[in-house]
Amino acid sequence: MVKIGIADTTFARFDMGKAAIDELKRNCSAQIVRYTVPGIKDLPVACKKLFDEQHCDIVMALGMPGSKPVDKTCAHEASMGIIICQLMTGRHIIEVFVHEDEAPDARELAALMEKRAREHALNVVKLMFKPKILEKEAGTGQRQGYEDVGPARI
């Protein structure tokens, strides 16, 4: 059975892990292991532990960087750590970050966080169970959390 890891944070202002797990349960049969850490810079180690200790096949890393310049730097550092973890393990980590300044207020932020978490959970399902769907979607301008932009035309 496929094992999916969910690494999420307490810093986020919406329970993205819960939304992702709900979407995964609706769309596939897999064992799900959740590991919650304080903030986004803790996510790379959480992902590595989910691979090494829990033997996950794929991991989602969900977090919310703040809106200040230092938060952007922290998000970049966390992303680099996540990339390194992917290279070290040879496994996918679907990074699902929603920056606090992507929405004008808390309500819209929560809606964006839920939508992006759910849409990326569907990407996990496609990667693990239906990779041909991703091939069909190549070049189609898919966006998670926002409306798709469509393909560019020549």
C-alpha angles and dihedrals in degrees: 000000000000114000118209122195123211116200113184140157142239090220092069115099093221131044097251092165091060092050092049092048091049091051093047092051090051093052110033147019107245140130110253125206120189126202118180122198133179102255147355096272087061092057099085092059091043089054092048091050091050089055098041103035103026097032095228119179095211135004135209115212109202124186148140118229113203125245102254124097091251088056090055089053091049090050090052091049091049090049091051090051090050091050091050090050090052091051092046094051102030089228134116123257112189105212112211110185125164113189114222091235094056090091131043097229143013095264094054090042091055091048091051092047092051094046094047092047092050095045092049089048086058088052088056090052090050093048094049103034111012111030093157089068089061089052090054090049094051111126095007098116098246115185127189114222095008136062113285112257097213128225124310113245128221 
